[in-house]
Amino acid sequence: MLLTPKERGYFFPAEWHPHEATWITFPHNDHSWQGDKLHHMYPEYFALIKAISQGEKVRINVNNIELRDFILGELSSYQIDPNQIELFIRPTNDAWCRDHGPAFLIKNNNRDRLLLDWVYNAWGGKYPPFDDDDRIPKSIAQDLRLECISPGIIMEGGSVEFNGKGTVLTSRSCLLNPNRNPHLNQAQIETYLKDFYGVEQVLWVSDGIVGDDTDGHIDDTVRFVNEDTVITMVEPKVDDDNHQVLAQNLSELKEMRLLDGRPLNIIEIPMPDPVVIDEFRAPGSYANFYICNAAVIVPIFQCPQDAIALDILGKLFTDRPVIGLSAREIIWGQGSFHCLTQQEPKSAL
């Protein structure tokens, strides 16, 4: 009988663990950004690439040669160092590398790494085709010559949040949704999380925010900023559709205890003003930040709460700068910076 990654000593490190690189999948699907909006989001996307590349390689899944040539032609326009960019031509469907990309596990002080290849079905089969994206983890494993393990169930990187010390946070609305793994109950899903991510404890909140087509990914609502501190989004306006669900999540967080019995240190951040595009409310949230080597990159939406969120996060992250980048065009695709990225932890080799 094969040993699980946990039994072999592997675990998924916290996002603030040093990175070898960040993986992204370059957007090309007109349906995700409704045609002309795809090109409108490119300046924000290249700004994200530039910010990440200040401290680590950016490894990009590129759908074809034409898209590769487009990217190479744009790097100088955005003053991006081409030596920090690595392009891998492989078929792709969409841009959300957090969900379809591999999960990197480490052990032995980073001397050993392996990849998890969860099944990906585009958030319950909402956006076919997704077969090319589902193949990306195995393809990356071949490029990096790393072992790749397939647990055999559906899982998305945006649905789980780690403190690097044995705890994972997730949401019932997503992982218990019948459009993911209807044959598994909560206890069985917890077993998968523990065995394959190398954690000891699973903590559950209820739901996600309005406009989130992932059925409530945790990376729009609650994030670890260190091993015992989380930020959680709150909506002060009681008539807002997000008010009650975020209040419920906050109430649940207050009852949680870490492995050593400590309560969570909970920091509240107010939601941005609603981001409404063509009468659709997009899932704008400051929780969808990305922690890379050079900075914490926070999506901002040109509203008064931007400054509040950046100030709060700036006081929490003292080891790297916190920067705000516009995400008003990117959010039309119903995701932001964390959804677009997947970290590759640094190797000690």
C-alpha positions in Angstrom: 0.0 0.0 0.0 1.4 3.4 -1.0 2.1 6.0 1.7 0.3 9.3 1.5 2.3 12.5 1.2 1.6 13.2 4.8 2.9 9.8 5.9 6.0 10.6 3.8 6.6 13.9 5.6 5.4 16.3 2.9 3.2 19.3 3.5 1.9 22.4 1.8 3.7 25.4 3.0 2.2 28.8 3.9 2.2 31.3 1.1 4.8 33.5 2.8 7.3 30.6 2.6 10.1 31.7 0.2 9.2 31.1 -3.5 11.3 29.7 -6.3 8.8 31.1 -8.7 5.2 32.0 -9.3 3.2 30.1 -12.0 0.5 31.8 -14.0 -1.6 30.8 -17.1 -1.8 33.7 -19.5 -5.4 34.7 -20.3 -6.6 34.3 -23.8 -10.2 33.2 -23.4 -12.6 35.9 -24.7 -15.5 34.3 -22.9 -14.0 35.0 -19.5 -13.6 38.7 -20.1 -16.4 39.2 -22.8 -14.3 40.0 -25.8 -12.9 43.5 -25.7 -12.6 43.4 -21.9 -9.8 40.8 -22.2 -7.5 43.4 -23.8 -8.6 46.0 -21.3 -7.3 43.8 -18.4 -3.9 43.2 -19.9 -2.2 46.4 -18.3 -3.4 45.2 -14.9 -2.1 41.7 -15.6 1.3 42.8 -16.8 1.5 45.1 -13.7 1.0 41.9 -11.6 3.7 40.1 -13.5 6.1 43.0 -13.0 5.5 43.2 -9.3 6.0 39.5 -8.8 9.1 39.4 -11.0 10.9 41.9 -8.7 11.6 39.0 -6.3 11.2 35.7 -8.2 10.8 34.0 -11.5 7.4 34.2 -13.2 6.7 31.0 -15.0 3.9 31.4 -17.6 1.8 28.7 -19.2 1.2 30.0 -22.8 -1.4 28.5 -25.1 0.5 28.8 -28.4 3.4 30.4 -30.2 1.4 33.5 -31.2 0.6 34.2 -27.6 4.2 33.7 -26.6 5.3 36.2 -29.2 2.7 38.7 -28.0 4.0 38.4 -24.4 7.6 38.8 -25.4 6.7 41.9 -27.4 4.9 43.4 -24.4 7.6 42.9 -21.7 9.7 46.0 -22.6 6.6 48.2 -22.7 5.9 47.3 -19.1 9.6 47.5 -18.1 9.6 43.8 -17.1 13.0 42.1 -17.0 12.8 39.2 -19.5 15.4 37.3 -17.5 12.7 36.9 -14.8 10.2 35.4 -17.2 10.0 31.8 -18.3 7.4 30.8 -21.0 6.1 27.2 -21.4 3.9 26.5 -24.4 1.1 24.1 -23.6 -2.6 24.1 -24.4 -4.7 26.0 -21.9 -8.4 26.9 -21.5 -8.4 29.8 -19.0 -6.3 31.9 -16.7 -7.1 30.7 -13.2 -3.8 29.0 -12.2 -4.6 28.9 -8.5 -7.3 26.4 -9.2 -6.0 24.3 -12.1 -2.3 24.6 -11.4 -0.3 22.2 -9.3 0.0 22.2 -5.5 3.7 22.1 -4.5 4.5 20.1 -1.3 7.9 20.2 0.5 9.8 18.3 3.2 13.3 18.0 4.6 13.8 21.8 4.8 12.8 22.1 1.1 15.3 19.5 -0.1 12.4 17.4 -1.5 9.4 18.6 -3.4 6.5 17.0 -5.2 3.3 18.1 -7.0 -0.3 17.3 -6.4 -2.5 16.9 -9.5 -6.1 17.3 -8.2 -9.0 16.8 -10.7 -10.2 20.2 -12.0 -13.7 20.6 -13.4 -14.0 24.4 -13.7 -16.0 24.9 -10.5 -18.5 22.2 -10.9 -18.5 22.0 -14.7 -19.6 25.6 -15.1 -17.2 26.6 -17.9 -16.3 23.8 -20.4 -14.0 22.9 -21.9 -11.5 22.6 -19.1 -9.6 19.5 -20.2 -6.4 21.3 -21.2 -6.3 23.1 -17.8 -6.8 19.8 -16.0 -3.7 18.5 -17.7 -1.4 21.4 -16.6 -0.1 19.9 -13.3 1.3 16.8 -14.9 2.8 18.8 -17.7 4.5 21.1 -15.2 5.8 18.1 -13.2 7.4 16.8 -16.4 9.0 20.2 -17.1 10.4 20.3 -13.6 11.2 16.6 -13.3 9.3 16.3 -10.1 7.2 13.5 -8.7 3.4 14.0 -9.3 0.7 12.4 -7.3 -3.0 12.4 -8.3 -5.4 12.1 -5.3 -8.3 11.4 -7.7 -10.9 13.9 -6.4 -11.8 17.5 -7.4 -10.0 20.2 -5.5 -9.1 23.9 -6.3 -6.3 25.9 -4.8 -8.6 28.9 -4.1 -10.8 26.8 -1.9 -8.1 26.1 0.8 -6.0 28.4 2.9 -2.9 27.3 5.0 -1.0 28.6 8.0 2.0 26.2 7.4 1.6 24.8 10.9 -0.9 22.1 10.4 -4.1 24.0 9.8 -6.2 24.5 6.6 -9.2 26.8 6.3 -12.0 26.1 3.8 -15.7 26.6 3.1 -18.7 24.3 3.3 -20.4 26.0 0.3 -17.5 24.9 -2.0 -16.0 21.7 -0.8 -19.4 20.2 0.3 -21.1 21.3 -2.9 -22.5 18.3 -4.8 -21.0 19.6 -8.1 -17.5 18.7 -6.8 -17.4 15.3 -5.0 -20.9 14.1 -4.3 -19.7 10.7 -3.3 -17.7 12.1 -0.3 -19.0 13.5 3.0 -17.3 16.1 5.1 -15.3 13.6 7.2 -14.0 11.9 4.0 -13.0 15.3 2.4 -11.2 16.2 5.6 -9.2 12.9 5.3 -8.2 13.8 1.8 -7.1 17.3 2.9 -5.0 15.9 5.8 -3.5 13.0 3.8 -2.5 14.9 0.7 -1.8 18.5 2.0 0.0 17.2 5.1 -2.2 19.1 7.7 -3.6 18.0 11.0 -6.7 20.2 11.2 -9.5 21.4 8.9 -11.5 24.6 9.9 -14.7 25.4 8.1 -16.6 28.6 7.4 -20.0 28.7 5.7 -20.0 30.6 2.5 -18.5 33.1 0.0 -19.3 36.5 -1.4 -21.8 37.6 -4.0 -20.6 37.2 -7.6 -18.2 34.4 -6.7 -18.9 31.7 -9.3 -16.6 29.2 -7.4 -19.3 28.5 -4.9 -17.5 30.4 -2.1 -13.7 30.1 -2.3 -12.0 31.0 0.9 -9.5 33.3 -0.8 -12.2 35.9 -1.2 -13.2 35.9 2.5 -10.6 34.7 5.0 -6.8 34.5 4.7 -3.9 33.7 7.1 -1.3 36.4 7.5 0.8 34.4 10.0 0.3 31.0 11.8 -2.4 32.3 14.2 -3.7 35.5 12.6 -6.4 35.8 9.9 -7.9 38.7 8.1 -11.6 38.3 7.4 -13.8 40.4 5.1 -16.8 42.1 6.7 -19.6 44.2 5.2 -20.7 47.0 7.5 -23.7 47.9 5.4 -26.5 45.8 6.8 -28.6 46.1 3.6 -25.7 44.7 1.4 -26.1 41.1 0.2 -22.7 40.3 1.7 -23.4 41.5 5.2 -25.0 38.4 6.7 -22.8 35.7 5.2 -19.6 37.6 6.2 -21.0 38.1 9.7 -21.7 34.4 9.9 -18.2 33.6 8.8 -16.8 36.0 11.5 -18.9 34.4 14.2 -17.6 30.9 13.2 -14.0 32.1 13.2 -14.4 33.4 16.7 -15.3 29.9 17.9 -12.3 28.2 16.2 -9.2 27.0 18.0 -5.8 26.1 16.6 -4.1 22.8 17.3 -2.5 24.1 20.5 -5.9 25.4 21.7 -5.3 29.1 20.9 -8.1 31.1 19.4 -7.5 32.8 16.1 -6.3 36.4 16.1 -9.0 37.9 13.8 -8.5 41.2 11.9 -11.5 42.6 10.1 -11.2 44.4 6.7 -14.2 46.2 5.2 -15.4 45.1 1.7 -14.8 47.5 -1.2 -17.7 49.3 -2.7 -19.6 47.0 -5.0 -17.8 46.5 -8.3 -20.7 46.5 -10.9 -19.9 46.0 -14.5 -22.7 45.8 -17.1 -25.2 45.3 -14.3 -23.2 42.3 -13.0 -21.7 42.5 -9.4 -18.2 41.1 -9.6 -16.6 39.5 -6.5 -14.3 42.3 -5.6 -12.4 41.6 -2.3 -9.2 42.7 -0.7 -8.7 39.1 0.6 -7.7 38.0 -2.8 -4.1 39.4 -2.3 -1.0 37.4 -3.3 2.0 37.0 -1.0 5.2 36.8 -3.2 8.8 37.3 -2.3 9.0 41.0 -3.2 5.6 42.2 -1.8 2.0 41.5 -0.8 0.0 42.5 -3.9 -3.5 43.6 -3.0 -6.3 44.2 -5.5 -7.8 47.7 -5.2 -10.9 49.1 -6.8 -10.7 52.9 -6.7 -12.9 53.4 -3.6 -12.3 54.8 -0.1 -11.9 51.3 1.5 -8.7 50.8 -0.6 -6.6 52.9 1.7 -8.1 51.2 4.8 -7.3 47.7 3.5 -3.8 48.7 2.5 -3.1 50.3 5.9 -4.4 47.2 7.8 -2.4 44.8 5.7 0.7 47.0 5.9 0.7 46.7 9.7 0.3 43.0 9.5 3.0 42.2 7.0 6.2 43.7 8.3 8.7 41.6 6.3 7.8 42.9 2.8 6.0 45.9 1.4 2.2 45.8 0.8 1.3 47.3 -2.6 -2.1 48.0 -4.1 -2.6 47.3 -7.8 -5.8 48.1 -9.7 -8.0 45.1 -10.4 -11.1 46.8 -11.8 -10.7 45.2 -15.2 -9.3 41.8 -14.0 -12.2 41.3 -11.6 -14.6 41.2 -14.6 -13.4 37.7 -15.0 -14.7 36.9 -11.5 -11.3 36.5 -9.9 -8.2 38.5 -9.0 -4.5 38.3 -8.1 -4.6 35.2 -5.8 -6.9 33.3 -8.3 -4.4 34.0 -11.1 -1.3 32.8 -9.3 0.2 29.6 -7.8 3.4 29.7 -5.8 6.3 27.2 -6.3 8.2 27.0 -3.0 11.9 27.4 -3.0 14.1 24.4 -3.4 17.1 24.0 -1.2 19.0 22.0 -3.9 
